[in-house]
């Protein structure tokens, strides 16, 4: 007598695919709120691309180029502080900068005192949403 074939029993491929899909879908549904909140969160960040402070006799020129490197718009003011701590507001004031955009702040004064060639001066980039970004700029000239 020969062997009697025994039927193999197991889960059909269709049922296994449905169960696996249900598990994957429930995992996505549980993780979605966490992932979406991190992806949609606004980031406030700026980068100073270049800055220069030039003085010649009583003429002073400040140039600060800023890029918004965050994911949210920022509204900045640029303030240069002299030897006595007095602020000098650069134009444009304030400047609205969209993500990825750049702006150039300029301050000119033809009768300026309180700045010495060779010294460093504080420049603040102020934003109501994210605070103050501070850089130092060296005064060049003659």
C-alpha positions as a Python dict, from the first residue, in 0.01 Angstrom:
ca = {
    (1, 'X'): (0, 0, 0),
    (2, 'X'): (109, 348, -72),
    (3, 'X'): (120, 661, 131),
    (4, 'X'): (-197, 850, 179),
    (5, 'X'): (-152, 1217, 95),
    (6, 'X'): (-229, 1443, 388),
    (7, 'X'): (-374, 1784, 311),
    (8, 'X'): (-164, 2071, 444),
    (9, 'X'): (-361, 2317, 641),
    (10, 'X'): (-254, 2680, 691),
    (11, 'X'): (-363, 3037, 657),
    (12, 'X'): (-444, 3139, 306),
    (13, 'X'): (-228, 3406, 148),
    (14, 'X'): (-523, 3640, 107),
    (15, 'X'): (-612, 3629, 478),
    (16, 'X'): (-245, 3678, 572),
    (17, 'X'): (-222, 3983, 344),
    (18, 'X'): (-540, 4135, 493),
    (19, 'X'): (-415, 4084, 851),
    (20, 'X'): (-73, 4229, 770),
    (21, 'X'): (-235, 4530, 601),
    (22, 'X'): (-457, 4588, 904),
    (23, 'X'): (-156, 4582, 1135),
    (24, 'X'): (36, 4827, 914),
    (25, 'X'): (-264, 5059, 884),
    (26, 'X'): (-320, 5066, 1260),
    (27, 'X'): (51, 5144, 1317),
    (28, 'X'): (32, 5435, 1071),
    (29, 'X'): (-284, 5565, 1240),
    (30, 'X'): (-116, 5557, 1581),
    (31, 'X'): (203, 5732, 1462),
    (32, 'X'): (38, 5992, 1235),
    (33, 'X'): (-39, 6255, 1505),
    (34, 'X'): (319, 6249, 1633),
    (35, 'X'): (479, 6265, 1290),
    (36, 'X'): (246, 6534, 1155),
    (37, 'X'): (297, 6759, 1459),
    (38, 'X'): (675, 6745, 1412),
    (39, 'X'): (651, 6808, 1039),
    (40, 'X'): (410, 7101, 1069),
    (41, 'X'): (586, 7277, 1358),
    (42, 'X'): (718, 7620, 1262),
    (43, 'X'): (1090, 7675, 1301),
    (44, 'X'): (1227, 8026, 1352),
    (45, 'X'): (1585, 8055, 1233),
    (46, 'X'): (1796, 8313, 1053),
    (47, 'X'): (2151, 8314, 927),
    (48, 'X'): (2375, 8616, 881),
    (49, 'X'): (2528, 8572, 536),
    (50, 'X'): (2759, 8874, 562),
    (51, 'X'): (2811, 9186, 769),
    (52, 'X'): (3040, 9483, 739),
    (53, 'X'): (3091, 9811, 919),
    (54, 'X'): (3294, 10076, 741),
    (55, 'X'): (3398, 10416, 877),
    (56, 'X'): (3573, 10696, 691),
    (57, 'X'): (3615, 11017, 890),
    (58, 'X'): (3261, 11086, 1017),
    (59, 'X'): (3080, 10868, 757),
    (60, 'X'): (2960, 10527, 877),
    (61, 'X'): (2807, 10243, 673),
    (62, 'X'): (2668, 9917, 812),
    (63, 'X'): (2552, 9637, 582),
    (64, 'X'): (2404, 9312, 714),
    (65, 'X'): (2268, 9040, 483),
    (66, 'X'): (2031, 8796, 652),
    (67, 'X'): (1861, 8479, 525),
    (68, 'X'): (1555, 8318, 681),
    (69, 'X'): (1665, 7954, 719),
    (70, 'X'): (1356, 7849, 913),
    (71, 'X'): (1012, 7731, 805),
    (72, 'X'): (820, 8033, 936),
    (73, 'X'): (821, 8398, 833),
    (74, 'X'): (1013, 8634, 1061),
    (75, 'X'): (989, 9010, 1109),
    (76, 'X'): (1328, 9154, 1201),
    (77, 'X'): (1477, 9483, 1307),
    (78, 'X'): (1852, 9537, 1287),
    (79, 'X'): (2013, 9750, 1561),
    (80, 'X'): (2379, 9857, 1576),
    (81, 'X'): (2510, 9966, 1918),
    (82, 'X'): (2782, 10230, 1952),
    (83, 'X'): (3052, 10274, 2221),
    (84, 'X'): (2794, 10421, 2463),
    (85, 'X'): (2540, 10143, 2408),
    (86, 'X'): (2309, 10366, 2204),
    (87, 'X'): (2112, 10176, 1937),
    (88, 'X'): (2112, 10282, 1571),
    (89, 'X'): (1826, 10132, 1367),
    (90, 'X'): (1910, 10003, 1018),
    (91, 'X'): (1666, 10011, 724),
    (92, 'X'): (1430, 9854, 639),
    (93, 'X'): (1273, 9850, 982),
    (94, 'X'): (1100, 9618, 1036),
    (95, 'X'): (1164, 9373, 752),
    (96, 'X'): (933, 9077, 690),
    (97, 'X'): (1134, 8780, 559),
    (98, 'X'): (967, 8466, 422),
    (99, 'X'): (1134, 8124, 454),
    (100, 'X'): (1429, 8100, 215),
    (101, 'X'): (1430, 8474, 139),
    (102, 'X'): (1709, 8723, 215),
    (103, 'X'): (1715, 9087, 315),
    (104, 'X'): (1990, 9349, 336),
    (105, 'X'): (1987, 9590, 629),
    (106, 'X'): (2168, 9920, 571),
    (107, 'X'): (2258, 10193, 817),
    (108, 'X'): (2423, 10512, 690),
    (109, 'X'): (2523, 10818, 885),
    (110, 'X'): (2735, 11104, 750),
    (111, 'X'): (2795, 11269, 1088),
    (112, 'X'): (2858, 10969, 1307),
    (113, 'X'): (3046, 10962, 1636),
    (114, 'X'): (3077, 10679, 1887),
    (115, 'X'): (3250, 10431, 1656),
    (116, 'X'): (3624, 10366, 1637),
    (117, 'X'): (3805, 10186, 1357),
    (118, 'X'): (3941, 9850, 1479),
    (119, 'X'): (3675, 9794, 1747),
    (120, 'X'): (3398, 9537, 1740),
    (121, 'X'): (3037, 9645, 1779),
    (122, 'X'): (2722, 9454, 1867),
    (123, 'X'): (2448, 9407, 1608),
    (124, 'X'): (2112, 9267, 1723),
    (125, 'X'): (1855, 9117, 1488),
    (126, 'X'): (1532, 9137, 1687),
    (127, 'X'): (1218, 8933, 1619),
    (128, 'X'): (906, 8931, 1837),
    (129, 'X'): (838, 8560, 1774),
    (130, 'X'): (1180, 8410, 1830),
    (131, 'X'): (1391, 8661, 2024),
    (132, 'X'): (1725, 8818, 1946),
    (133, 'X'): (2006, 8701, 1720),
    (134, 'X'): (2334, 8871, 1810),
    (135, 'X'): (2648, 8916, 1601),
    (136, 'X'): (2962, 9124, 1641),
    (137, 'X'): (3097, 9327, 1353),
    (138, 'X'): (3448, 9474, 1320),
    (139, 'X'): (3467, 9843, 1227),
    (140, 'X'): (3700, 9883, 929),
    (141, 'X'): (3818, 10203, 766),
    (142, 'X'): (4061, 10484, 822),
}
